[in-house]
Amino acid sequence: MNRKLLIVVRREFLQQVRTKGFWIATILIPAIGLAIVGIQVLLNRSLEAKGRVAVVDLTGRLYDALVAEHRSRGSDGEAKDAPSARRGEALEFVRVEATAEGLPEVRKRLNADVQAERLKAYLVLGPATLEKGTAEYRARSVKSDIIMREQVAGWLSRAATKERLRDKGVDPALYEAARVRADLDVREAKDVETGETGKNVGFNIAVSAILFFLIYGSLFAWGGAVMRGVIEEKNNRIVEVIVSSVRPTTLMLGKILGIGCAGLLQYAVWSTLALLVSAPGAMAMMGFVDAPRLPATTILAFVVFFILGYFLYASLYAAFAAPFNTEAEAQQFIMIPMSFLILSATTWFFAFNSPDGTLALVLSLVPFTAPLIMFMRITVQTPPAWQIALSLGLLLLTIWGVAWFAGRVYRVGILMYGKKPTLPEIFRWARQAD
Amino acid sequence: MNAIELRGVVKRFGKFTAVDRLDLAIPKGATFGLLGPNGAGKTTTLRMIMNITKPDEGAITVLGQPMGEALQERIGYLPEERGLYRKMKVVDQLLFFAAIKGVDRDTALKRLSPWIDSMDLRPWLQKKTEELSKGMQQKVQFLGTIVHDPEILIMDEPFAGLDPINVLLVKDFFAEFKRQGKTVVFSTHVLEQAERLCDRIGLLYRSKKLLDGTTREIKNSYRDRVPLPPPVEPEPELEKIFIKAVQESGLAAPTTEELR
């Protein structure tokens, strides 16, 4: 029994691992991940303010103040030490002389320059800018450069504030010295310090989301591989040859384990790559300065819930594949397990947003969504121990039940050719004796 | 001693009774033909003997023991619906069949070597199954059936879809098994085949056994009730003529592709 199981596991594992597709996916998926990060970095760069903006300053003093703010602050409004040369190439203000009377003429010329793309935009600063902060901004489109407009507005606010303070006899340097930026030190409300802070939340959210969708994708992909394997054996007509020496349940279990091992090998390759990429030097290169380590609980939960989820879904896929001769026939029944996976993915954000909410609680206990939703909850905010225990208990119980059902259906289904069975017939097989 | 014995075996699928109170005794060393039209219950009977499906009633003993998993390894079984893993190399496939029957790699290769040569399979061993012609695939299936040197050979419609060369091959298998004193059981709905190959037959019809015994006994008991055929002049068989014609033509031997 055990010897035969190992032989089947070995065959299934080698069949998966020897295909080009396996290695293409193993290499391609992290490559796509890296490409997405790279594109993100490039996109962030492209959001930086760029181009020439003309300034018509009717107040006579805001232009210098604006340029001074722009020079002393980075693109996010915080003081930066970055070389000014780079900032200079990014965005340039150009003063345009005009009087209130001559404005219409100047405006005509500037409009033409903007239309001809000699200028990115132009600003008209007047007494209202000093009084209420309003300023005119003209560009080719009202929809473009939203980020840059925000930045310009930020610099202009400071410039106008300082000029107004000067008018009231206050030294603008005092304003800089007095200004304080509030920073919330977010920690968990526990008597013993947990070391969890809000600082790494961004990183943790990203990691949680990536791991969540990694499990999701894996359950889809490897569940599908089990389905195709079952149908292939039936379609090839080899299955009866094999069940004349191997018990159907052993064959099914061997297939699930063998394909699962291929999935784990893929994870091992990815983990190795991730360790290489996340080496301190590499992280800094990608802009994650002193990135925090993954919490051990996240890694443990990831492994546990992937394995349990895989067993649950692989058994379901095997049960719903065995009665059919082609993938097309099986597809409509395969939609049943698939819809649970899709439900998990679509409710991910709601559960993520309020991990203590009723929706998150229910979905993390229902065995078919638990592998994904309970995992996600654990990464966001560790739920009460009884909830984790209950979720795992229900999940194990369901896996046992589904495996039993799958074994019964599989045993009958693999020997059935011809007419496509209905759902009631499939359930009848499960009740049928040997 | 009987190689296979069935006593009061019944198999139902829902309301349909596929095999109805079947008694059968197949002595060791016999070549037994299980005959009957499609749907008579032949495949279900063979599957029950192989322990693939279990009877609802009755008992099956094989080689003197109640049929169970351990006995499966002493039988070579070729189902009617037979196939191979398309993406697997031929040699890996044969070794997989050997492994699940508990035969190690070296023994399997040694045992199959003469067959591999006589079937011209050696150049194909490292190829994927899907690259083989249908006839070649059938040869691989036969080898998978005998790789563990079984004491009993059970084949369900073994001649269906075979080219003439492979029909001869199966007959050679049967002859070789008989020579070694082993038992051969096969089903067919083509009665002529059974007549030529079997020393014993059983006839199933609508889930029930109508006849069973040695071919000689059965023929004798129907001698008075069935008209005899007119005497025929012996003439060479087409199969043999085909092979002779090929040999005499001086042309290259036919490829399996051409024989499909």
Chai-1 contact restraints between the chains, C-beta under 6 A:
chainA,res_idxA,chainB,res_idxB,connection_type,confidence,min_distance_angstrom,max_distance_angstrom,comment,restraint_id
A,K4,B,I100,contact,1.0,0.0,6.0,A-B,restraint_1
A,I7,B,A99,contact,1.0,0.0,6.0,A-B,restraint_2
A,I7,B,I100,contact,1.0,0.0,6.0,A-B,restraint_3
A,R11,B,F96,contact,1.0,0.0,6.0,A-B,restraint_4
A,N236,B,G83,contact,1.0,0.0,6.0,A-B,restraint_5
A,R237,B,E81,contact,1.0,0.0,6.0,A-B,restraint_6
A,R237,B,R82,contact,1.0,0.0,6.0,A-B,restraint_7
A,R237,B,G83,contact,1.0,0.0,6.0,A-B,restraint_8
A,I238,B,G83,contact,1.0,0.0,6.0,A-B,restraint_9
A,I238,B,L84,contact,1.0,0.0,6.0,A-B,restraint_10
A,E240,B,P79,contact,1.0,0.0,6.0,A-B,restraint_11
A,E240,B,E81,contact,1.0,0.0,6.0,A-B,restraint_12
A,V241,B,R82,contact,1.0,0.0,6.0,A-B,restraint_13
A,V243,B,I52,contact,1.0,0.0,6.0,A-B,restraint_14
A,S244,B,M50,contact,1.0,0.0,6.0,A-B,restraint_15
A,S244,B,I52,contact,1.0,0.0,6.0,A-B,restraint_16
A,S244,B,Y77,contact,1.0,0.0,6.0,A-B,restraint_17
A,S245,B,Q72,contact,1.0,0.0,6.0,A-B,restraint_18
A,S245,B,I100,contact,1.0,0.0,6.0,A-B,restraint_19
A,S245,B,K101,contact,1.0,0.0,6.0,A-B,restraint_20
A,V246,B,I100,contact,1.0,0.0,6.0,A-B,restraint_21
A,D434,B,K54,contact,1.0,0.0,6.0,A-B,restraint_22
